[in-house]
């Protein structure tokens, strides 16, 4: 890939740096013994602060969207998500 633009200016090396990933995940669980059976209720929340996390950016120099975030469907970049679960042990 050439570092020279059409107007003959030079593209700086490492000229783009995206925003850092910021996440806070919480998990609560409660164990309840019922005879010989153990019930566990679990509540989890991912990305508690609902901080926008972008995994991919448009790095095509010269495009109108240069430096703009692009969609990334990986779990690490999702908005706030809740999850409820239970476990039975005997």
C-alpha positions, 0 to 999 in steps of 0.5 A: 500500500502506498503512503502517497496521496493523489495530491502527492502529500504523504500519509503519516505512519500510524495516523489513526488511533481509535477510542479505547474499550471501556466495560464494566460487568456485574454478576449477582448470585444467590444460593438456596439449599432446599433439602438435598437440592441446591438452587442458584439464581444468577443475574448478570449485566454487561457494559453497565455504564452503557459506554459506546464501544467501537471495534472497527473504524473506517481507515481508508484515507481520503474517504468521507467517513475516515475515522468514523466507527463502523458496525461490529457485532462482537459481544465485546462491543454490544450496548448494555445487556442483561441475563438471568439464569438458574442452576439446580444441583443435586 
